[in-house]
Amino acid sequence: MHAREQVADFADAGVRDLGTIVHGGNALLPPDIRILSAEEVPETFDARRHAAEKEYRYFLYLSPVDSVFFSRYAWHIEKPLDLDAVRQGLSLLVGEHDFSSFRGQGCTAVSPVRTVFRAEVAKHDAPGLFSIDVAGAGFLRHMVRNIVGTVVNAGKGKHSANHVGEILRERDRSAAGVNAPPHGLFLWRVSY
């Protein structure tokens, strides 16, 4: 998984100004990780638990031949994909539901109930590049990747789009589709 907008919290002795944290931190980090900004927050702030909404974006590259530019960041699907079926399947997941069917192995969440605010397909400027965007209050381990694998199966005609709703109601992980590969997933935005 990749992150475009990941918020992290840490305690500091208070001897560094915010600019030093950004510039000094970036000097110590590998080139594929960047600190974009820093701000002071109350000691009680928890970046993970206080998020009001998280948006994940899963990239799909739909083309007979994979792209050398997108292969590290998008799931290449060479056969035609019925995007209307993908959209219809996603629409059945919006709202508060028990997402046990999309819960990854090793998930330690106390409750599988989550609220999905939006789930949609977006087309991007590059030919063949699409994303499945899912926003919600919180997610189970591998939930978005399991959702993507399931709705892609609907788009491939392996089951109907309406079957996504049946899978949700079954509350059984073995009923859902494959776990989509991790390289297409991005934590896109976090709101507080």
Backbone as CSV, one residue per row, in Angstrom:
resi,resn,N_x,N_y,N_z,CA_x,CA_y,CA_z,C_x,C_y,C_z
1,MET,0.839,-1.185,0.000,0.000,0.000,0.000,0.879,1.242,0.000
2,HIS,0.378,2.273,-0.594,1.051,3.570,-0.644,0.189,4.583,0.095
3,ALA,0.793,5.702,0.462,0.019,6.760,1.107,0.387,8.094,0.479
4,ARG,-0.619,8.804,0.050,-0.438,10.168,-0.461,-0.558,11.157,0.682
5,GLU,-1.424,10.837,1.634,-1.666,11.734,2.759,-1.806,10.903,4.028
6,GLN,-0.685,10.689,4.688,-0.667,9.926,5.938,-0.340,10.897,7.072
7,VAL,-1.150,10.891,8.095,-0.907,11.753,9.247,-0.316,10.890,10.357
8,ALA,0.733,11.399,10.982,1.371,10.683,12.089,1.505,11.637,13.263
9,ASP,1.415,11.078,14.454,1.620,11.911,15.641,2.791,11.350,16.442
10,PHE,3.512,12.252,17.108,4.615,11.825,17.961,4.855,12.897,19.017
11,ALA,5.446,12.472,20.109,5.781,13.408,21.195,7.169,13.974,20.936
12,ASP,7.323,15.266,21.194,8.604,15.940,21.022,8.878,16.732,22.292
13,ALA,10.123,16.850,22.623,10.497,17.582,23.841,10.180,19.068,23.731
14,GLY,9.834,19.518,22.530,9.448,20.914,22.356,10.602,21.840,22.081
15,VAL,11.756,21.297,21.768,12.922,22.138,21.522,13.124,22.445,20.042
16,ARG,12.378,21.823,19.170,12.515,22.056,17.732,11.310,22.841,17.220
17,ASP,11.574,23.799,16.326,10.430,24.470,15.709,9.888,23.585,14.593
18,LEU,8.688,23.891,14.120,8.010,23.037,13.142,8.777,22.945,11.825
19,GLY,9.406,24.028,11.409,10.203,24.002,10.179,11.378,23.052,10.288
20,THR,11.993,23.005,11.449,13.108,22.091,11.667,12.643,20.639,11.623
21,ILE,11.466,20.379,12.168,10.927,19.012,12.119,10.719,18.579,10.665
22,VAL,10.172,19.474,9.837,9.935,19.132,8.432,11.258,18.940,7.694
23,HIS,12.123,19.933,7.746,13.368,19.873,6.968,14.337,18.839,7.533
24,GLY,14.484,18.790,8.844,15.385,17.810,9.461,14.876,16.390,9.288
25,GLY,13.568,16.219,9.439,12.987,14.887,9.248,13.185,14.389,7.831
26,ASN,12.968,15.249,6.845,13.143,14.849,5.449,14.591,14.507,5.133
27,ALA,15.537,15.160,5.808,16.953,14.848,5.591,17.295,13.438,6.080
28,LEU,16.528,12.943,7.043,16.797,11.624,7.612,15.999,10.501,6.945
29,LEU,14.946,10.852,6.237,14.056,9.844,5.648,14.551,9.380,4.271
30,PRO,14.180,8.160,3.874,14.507,7.724,2.504,13.754,8.595,1.499
31,PRO,14.208,8.647,0.249,13.615,9.568,-0.734,12.161,9.299,-1.090
32,ASP,11.639,8.114,-0.786,10.243,7.842,-1.121,9.277,8.137,0.022
33,ILE,9.775,8.773,1.082,8.937,9.231,2.189,9.253,10.700,2.438
34,ARG,8.236,11.567,2.478,8.420,12.999,2.684,7.477,13.498,3.750
35,ILE,7.968,14.381,4.605,7.129,15.122,5.548,6.722,16.397,4.820
36,LEU,5.420,16.621,4.671,4.936,17.791,3.941,4.680,18.976,4.851
37,SER,4.277,18.702,6.093,4.009,19.779,7.036,4.008,19.220,8.442
38,ALA,4.079,20.117,9.402,4.016,19.737,10.816,3.216,20.792,11.556
39,GLU,2.498,20.355,12.578,1.771,21.310,13.409,1.644,20.760,14.815
40,GLU,1.502,21.681,15.755,1.325,21.274,17.147,-0.128,20.886,17.381
41,VAL,-0.312,19.827,18.167,-1.651,19.337,18.508,-1.663,19.024,19.999
42,PRO,-2.839,18.909,20.591,-2.904,18.531,22.008,-2.288,17.148,22.227
43,GLU,-1.763,16.912,23.419,-1.149,15.625,23.737,-2.119,14.467,23.568
44,THR,-3.401,14.729,23.666,-4.408,13.672,23.555,-4.716,13.286,22.111
45,PHE,-4.181,14.037,21.124,-4.466,13.760,19.719,-3.887,12.414,19.309
46,ASP,-4.706,11.622,18.612,-4.285,10.332,18.073,-4.660,10.336,16.595
47,ALA,-3.654,10.335,15.718,-3.895,10.467,14.277,-4.820,9.383,13.737
48,ARG,-4.731,8.192,14.255,-5.556,7.101,13.739,-6.969,7.155,14.308
49,ARG,-7.081,7.322,15.612,-8.392,7.241,16.262,-9.248,8.507,16.099
50,HIS,-8.641,9.635,15.845,-9.402,10.876,15.730,-9.788,11.228,14.295
51,ALA,-9.437,10.397,13.328,-9.799,10.672,11.937,-11.318,10.550,11.780
52,ALA,-11.929,11.552,11.165,-13.374,11.530,10.917,-13.694,10.782,9.624
53,GLU,-12.781,10.861,8.655,-12.980,10.185,7.370,-11.630,9.856,6.756
54,LYS,-11.560,8.651,6.195,-10.389,8.238,5.418,-10.875,7.877,4.029
55,GLU,-10.105,8.283,3.041,-10.423,7.910,1.669,-9.275,7.097,1.106
56,TYR,-9.610,5.908,0.610,-8.641,5.066,-0.077,-8.944,5.109,-1.563
57,ARG,-7.899,5.095,-2.350,-8.031,5.086,-3.803,-7.238,3.884,-4.307
58,TYR,-7.941,3.013,-5.032,-7.289,1.827,-5.591,-7.244,1.983,-7.102
59,PHE,-6.024,1.998,-7.669,-5.858,2.234,-9.094,-5.902,0.944,-9.899
60,LEU,-6.636,1.016,-11.015,-6.733,-0.071,-11.987,-6.219,0.449,-13.324
61,TYR,-5.424,-0.374,-14.000,-4.991,-0.024,-15.351,-5.603,-1.040,-16.302
62,LEU,-6.562,-0.586,-17.096,-7.333,-1.457,-17.981,-6.796,-1.340,-19.401
63,SER,-6.029,-2.352,-19.804,-5.394,-2.326,-21.119,-4.891,-3.733,-21.450
64,PRO,-4.874,-4.090,-22.742,-4.338,-5.406,-23.101,-2.867,-5.586,-22.697
65,VAL,-2.112,-4.487,-22.642,-0.686,-4.550,-22.299,-0.438,-3.670,-21.076
66,ASP,0.336,-4.186,-20.123,0.639,-3.424,-18.906,1.496,-2.201,-19.240
67,SER,1.454,-1.218,-18.385,2.213,0.023,-18.557,3.477,-0.010,-17.710
68,VAL,4.591,0.390,-18.314,5.823,0.473,-17.529,5.728,1.596,-16.497
69,PHE,4.860,2.562,-16.722,4.719,3.688,-15.805,3.779,3.388,-14.642
70,PHE,2.759,2.575,-14.862,1.770,2.312,-13.821,1.921,0.958,-13.140
71,SER,2.798,0.104,-13.621,2.858,-1.272,-13.127,3.154,-1.373,-11.634
72,ARG,3.827,-0.388,-11.060,4.113,-0.412,-9.617,2.982,0.177,-8.784
73,TYR,2.010,0.844,-9.444,1.007,1.589,-8.695,-0.442,1.289,-9.095
74,ALA,-0.649,0.333,-9.980,-2.012,0.008,-10.419,-2.098,-1.480,-10.745
75,TRP,-3.263,-2.057,-10.484,-3.536,-3.444,-10.829,-3.861,-3.492,-12.313
76,HIS,-3.026,-4.185,-13.070,-3.247,-4.312,-14.502,-4.291,-5.394,-14.754
77,ILE,-5.342,-5.011,-15.477,-6.389,-5.957,-15.875,-6.466,-5.893,-17.392
78,GLU,-6.106,-6.996,-18.039,-5.995,-6.977,-19.502,-7.297,-7.269,-20.228
79,LYS,-8.216,-7.969,-19.592,-9.500,-8.288,-20.228,-10.478,-7.142,-19.977
80,PRO,-11.470,-6.969,-20.846,-12.460,-5.897,-20.635,-13.149,-6.022,-19.277
81,LEU,-13.436,-4.892,-18.675,-14.076,-4.835,-17.365,-15.355,-4.012,-17.492
82,ASP,-16.454,-4.564,-17.052,-17.748,-3.869,-17.086,-17.788,-2.900,-15.901
83,LEU,-17.475,-1.644,-16.171,-17.397,-0.649,-15.099,-18.771,-0.337,-14.504
84,ASP,-19.836,-0.511,-15.279,-21.176,-0.311,-14.716,-21.465,-1.358,-13.645
85,ALA,-21.039,-2.594,-13.872,-21.224,-3.643,-12.861,-20.388,-3.334,-11.618
86,VAL,-19.173,-2.820,-11.818,-18.329,-2.429,-10.683,-19.024,-1.331,-9.881
87,ARG,-19.529,-0.316,-10.569,-20.241,0.790,-9.901,-21.461,0.286,-9.129
88,GLN,-22.234,-0.586,-9.767,-23.433,-1.106,-9.117,-23.059,-1.914,-7.872
89,GLY,-22.031,-2.738,-7.963,-21.579,-3.509,-6.803,-21.117,-2.607,-5.673
90,LEU,-20.371,-1.563,-6.010,-19.902,-0.610,-4.993,-21.065,0.082,-4.300
91,SER,-22.105,0.420,-5.061,-23.239,1.153,-4.483,-23.923,0.359,-3.367
92,LEU,-23.824,-0.967,-3.419,-24.456,-1.816,-2.408,-23.690,-1.821,-1.082
93,LEU,-22.487,-1.260,-1.085,-21.646,-1.264,0.109,-21.700,0.048,0.885
94,VAL,-22.357,1.062,0.319,-22.448,2.367,0.975,-23.427,2.268,2.148
95,GLY,-23.033,2.839,3.274,-23.860,2.810,4.476,-23.166,2.050,5.590
96,GLU,-23.890,1.883,6.699,-23.344,1.141,7.834,-23.699,-0.339,7.680
97,HIS,-22.672,-1.185,7.696,-22.867,-2.623,7.497,-21.861,-3.403,8.335
98,ASP,-22.151,-4.681,8.504,-21.186,-5.639,9.037,-20.343,-6.083,7.839
99,PHE,-19.066,-5.726,7.834,-18.182,-6.014,6.709,-17.329,-7.261,6.944
100,SER,-17.850,-8.225,7.703,-17.095,-9.464,7.970,-16.658,-10.159,6.686
101,SER,-17.461,-10.084,5.637,-17.108,-10.732,4.364,-15.881,-10.098,3.717
102,PHE,-15.521,-8.897,4.141,-14.394,-8.177,3.541,-13.271,-7.953,4.556
103,ARG,-13.326,-8.668,5.649,-12.349,-8.540,6.735,-11.154,-9.440,6.437
104,GLY,-9.948,-8.862,6.521,-8.741,-9.625,6.249,-8.325,-10.507,7.407
105,GLN,-7.603,-11.557,7.075,-7.086,-12.463,8.085,-6.168,-11.700,9.035
106,GLY,-6.293,-11.982,10.317,-5.466,-11.319,11.313,-6.032,-9.995,11.795
107,CYS,-7.217,-9.622,11.334,-7.840,-8.370,11.760,-8.197,-8.474,13.247
108,THR,-7.806,-7.481,14.026,-8.050,-7.502,15.471,-9.152,-6.543,15.900
109,ALA,-9.874,-5.965,14.951,-10.947,-5.023,15.295,-12.006,-5.730,16.136
110,VAL,-12.496,-5.037,17.152,-13.510,-5.603,18.036,-14.816,-5.833,17.288
111,SER,-15.187,-4.887,16.446,-16.448,-4.989,15.697,-16.173,-4.898,14.200
112,PRO,-16.868,-5.715,13.385,-16.726,-5.620,11.932,-17.663,-4.586,11.304
113,VAL,-18.412,-3.866,12.117,-19.349,-2.873,11.597,-18.590,-1.590,11.261
114,ARG,-18.765,-1.143,10.026,-18.128,0.071,9.550,-19.131,0.841,8.710
115,THR,-18.858,2.146,8.520,-19.713,2.987,7.688,-18.910,3.471,6.488
116,VAL,-19.412,3.148,5.299,-18.814,3.627,4.051,-19.653,4.803,3.573
117,PHE,-19.020,5.966,3.426,-19.719,7.176,2.989,-19.884,7.228,1.467
118,ARG,-18.825,6.828,0.757,-18.825,6.867,-0.710,-18.027,5.683,-1.234
119,ALA,-18.458,5.152,-2.357,-17.716,4.109,-3.063,-18.031,4.296,-4.544
120,GLU,-17.017,4.669,-5.322,-17.272,5.033,-6.710,-16.072,4.723,-7.593
121,VAL,-16.323,4.732,-8.890,-15.275,4.539,-9.889,-14.967,5.895,-10.507
122,ALA,-13.684,6.192,-10.667,-13.271,7.454,-11.291,-12.340,7.154,-12.465
123,LYS,-12.510,7.906,-13.553,-11.608,7.814,-14.705,-10.580,8.919,-14.576
124,HIS,-9.336,8.591,-14.913,-8.251,9.568,-14.820,-7.758,9.941,-16.213
125,ASP,-6.943,10.974,-16.300,-6.519,11.516,-17.596,-5.759,10.519,-18.458
126,ALA,-4.941,9.679,-17.863,-4.163,8.716,-18.641,-5.099,7.648,-19.220
127,PRO,-4.967,7.324,-20.493,-5.822,6.287,-21.092,-5.720,4.966,-20.312
128,GLY,-6.880,4.408,-19.994,-6.922,3.125,-19.304,-6.781,3.184,-17.796
129,LEU,-6.535,4.362,-17.232,-6.321,4.476,-15.798,-7.615,4.873,-15.094
130,PHE,-8.039,4.030,-14.164,-9.253,4.241,-13.376,-8.900,4.033,-11.911
131,SER,-9.781,4.485,-11.044,-9.613,4.170,-9.628,-10.963,3.833,-9.021
132,ILE,-10.892,3.023,-7.995,-12.041,2.743,-7.143,-11.771,3.508,-5.863
133,ASP,-12.628,4.476,-5.558,-12.446,5.354,-4.403,-13.467,4.980,-3.340
134,VAL,-12.972,4.687,-2.145,-13.836,4.292,-1.036,-13.509,5.175,0.154
135,ALA,-14.523,5.876,0.679,-14.338,6.758,1.832,-15.251,6.303,2.955
136,GLY,-14.736,6.355,4.165,-15.542,5.946,5.306,-14.943,6.416,6.605
137,ALA,-15.641,6.086,7.668,-15.202,6.494,9.002,-14.015,5.667,9.473
138,GLY,-13.894,4.455,9.005,-12.803,3.576,9.382,-12.927,2.278,8.609
139,PHE,-11.859,1.503,8.595,-11.818,0.308,7.775,-11.210,-0.856,8.541
140,LEU,-11.622,-2.052,8.165,-11.032,-3.269,8.693,-9.757,-3.585,7.910
141,ARG,-8.945,-4.458,8.461,-7.713,-4.861,7.779,-8.065,-5.477,6.415
142,HIS,-7.428,-5.002,5.371,-7.593,-5.459,3.988,-9.008,-5.255,3.429
143,MET,-9.833,-4.498,4.110,-11.223,-4.333,3.688,-11.332,-3.744,2.273
144,VAL,-10.581,-2.695,1.993,-10.690,-2.055,0.682,-10.177,-2.993,-0.405
145,ARG,-9.062,-3.657,-0.177,-8.533,-4.590,-1.181,-9.502,-5.743,-1.425
146,ASN,-10.179,-6.210,-0.386,-11.157,-7.285,-0.548,-12.397,-6.798,-1.290
147,ILE,-12.807,-5.565,-1.026,-13.926,-4.969,-1.768,-13.555,-4.859,-3.247
148,VAL,-12.364,-4.338,-3.531,-11.935,-4.173,-4.921,-11.904,-5.522,-5.635
149,GLY,-11.330,-6.528,-5.013,-11.295,-7.849,-5.637,-12.676,-8.384,-5.949
150,THR,-13.622,-8.126,-5.063,-14.989,-8.616,-5.242,-15.726,-7.870,-6.360
151,VAL,-15.619,-6.541,-6.379,-16.327,-5.795,-7.431,-15.649,-5.969,-8.788
152,VAL,-14.347,-6.195,-8.811,-13.675,-6.500,-10.085,-14.189,-7.831,-10.622
153,ASN,-14.417,-8.799,-9.736,-15.008,-10.068,-10.189,-16.379,-9.832,-10.824
154,ALA,-17.161,-8.913,-10.260,-18.449,-8.564,-10.882,-18.216,-7.938,-12.247
155,GLY,-17.226,-7.066,-12.353,-16.900,-6.432,-13.626,-16.395,-7.408,-14.667
156,LYS,-15.794,-8.511,-14.218,-15.316,-9.551,-15.133,-16.421,-10.552,-15.481
157,GLY,-17.591,-10.398,-14.854,-18.705,-11.297,-15.123,-18.648,-12.608,-14.350
158,LYS,-17.795,-12.688,-13.328,-17.702,-13.917,-12.533,-18.916,-14.096,-11.623
159,HIS,-19.556,-13.001,-11.299,-20.832,-13.012,-10.582,-21.529,-11.695,-10.882
160,SER,-22.797,-11.599,-10.560,-23.539,-10.370,-10.847,-23.164,-9.271,-9.853
161,ALA,-23.443,-8.047,-10.234,-23.210,-6.925,-9.330,-24.082,-7.058,-8.086
162,ASN,-25.310,-7.534,-8.239,-26.202,-7.718,-7.085,-25.663,-8.751,-6.103
163,HIS,-24.839,-9.664,-6.594,-24.256,-10.689,-5.728,-23.327,-10.061,-4.675
164,VAL,-22.801,-8.867,-4.947,-21.961,-8.170,-3.969,-22.757,-7.924,-2.690
165,GLY,-24.019,-7.538,-2.829,-24.883,-7.354,-1.659,-25.118,-8.650,-0.909
166,GLU,-25.274,-9.741,-1.638,-25.442,-11.058,-1.000,-24.181,-11.449,-0.238
167,ILE,-23.026,-11.186,-0.830,-21.750,-11.478,-0.160,-21.661,-10.686,1.136
168,LEU,-22.025,-9.423,1.095,-22.008,-8.575,2.291,-22.885,-9.175,3.387
169,ARG,-24.089,-9.587,3.017,-25.036,-10.141,3.996,-24.584,-11.500,4.554
170,GLU,-23.784,-12.247,3.813,-23.324,-13.558,4.287,-22.364,-13.457,5.478
171,ARG,-21.651,-12.333,5.583,-20.695,-12.120,6.684,-19.668,-13.252,6.776
172,ASP,-19.199,-13.685,5.603,-18.262,-14.801,5.507,-17.182,-14.433,4.497
173,ARG,-15.957,-14.303,4.943,-14.861,-13.885,4.070,-14.692,-14.820,2.871
174,SER,-14.952,-16.103,3.043,-14.767,-17.044,1.933,-15.771,-16.808,0.797
175,ALA,-16.829,-16.044,1.053,-17.824,-15.748,0.016,-17.358,-14.640,-0.922
176,ALA,-16.448,-13.793,-0.453,-16.022,-12.628,-1.232,-14.929,-12.996,-2.230
177,GLY,-14.559,-12.021,-3.039,-13.554,-12.221,-4.084,-12.137,-12.204,-3.559
178,VAL,-11.221,-12.256,-4.493,-9.797,-12.278,-4.164,-9.392,-10.969,-3.497
179,ASN,-8.321,-11.034,-2.762,-7.723,-9.846,-2.170,-6.928,-9.163,-3.283
180,ALA,-7.352,-7.976,-3.699,-6.652,-7.260,-4.770,-5.196,-7.033,-4.360
181,PRO,-4.272,-7.028,-5.315,-2.854,-6.838,-4.987,-2.611,-5.514,-4.251
182,PRO,-1.650,-5.484,-3.336,-1.443,-4.284,-2.511,-0.917,-3.065,-3.268
183,HIS,-0.226,-3.256,-4.375,0.455,-2.132,-5.020,-0.477,-1.094,-5.631
184,GLY,-1.767,-1.408,-5.799,-2.700,-0.435,-6.362,-3.377,0.449,-5.329
185,LEU,-3.157,0.155,-4.036,-3.891,0.851,-2.967,-3.126,2.054,-2.429
186,PHE,-3.849,3.177,-2.306,-3.290,4.406,-1.740,-4.214,4.927,-0.645
187,LEU,-3.654,5.289,0.488,-4.398,6.106,1.444,-4.348,7.499,0.833
188,TRP,-5.492,7.982,0.370,-5.521,9.199,-0.439,-5.734,10.462,0.381
189,ARG,-6.602,10.383,1.391,-6.930,11.590,2.141,-7.438,11.193,3.516
190,VAL,-7.093,12.001,4.519,-7.590,11.799,5.882,-8.159,13.142,6.359
191,SER,-9.373,13.114,6.897,-10.011,14.344,7.391,-10.245,14.215,8.894
192,TYR,-10.099,15.336,9.587,-10.296,15.369,11.046,-11.400,16.324,11.406
